[in-house]
Amino acid sequence: MDFCFHDRADGSIAVFQLRGSTSPILHIVPDADWPGMWRVRMPDGTLSDMVNKSRAKYAAIKAAEEVLLEKRRAVSNKMESSL
């Protein structure tokens, strides 16, 4: 899976899937208390541990992969249950 990052006006970084997605999967946000440190905001609103920007981007990619896989599993399970 390929992802891209988009810097937002509020200082966060949106993570998109490259295949024409218009809504971000999740966000990388600056830590409120520690300058230069970042957290990944998951789709449910929870925040990851605090890390530097490079590690936050790596963690965001891994988390985005899991989010997309879970969505695919849910669609697959729904299709199987309707048969």
Secondary structure, DSSP 8 states (H G I E B T S, - for coil): --EEEEE-TTS-EEEEETTT--S-SEEEEE-SSSTT-EEEE-TTS-B---B-HHHHHHHHHHHHHHHHHHHHHHHHHHHHHT-
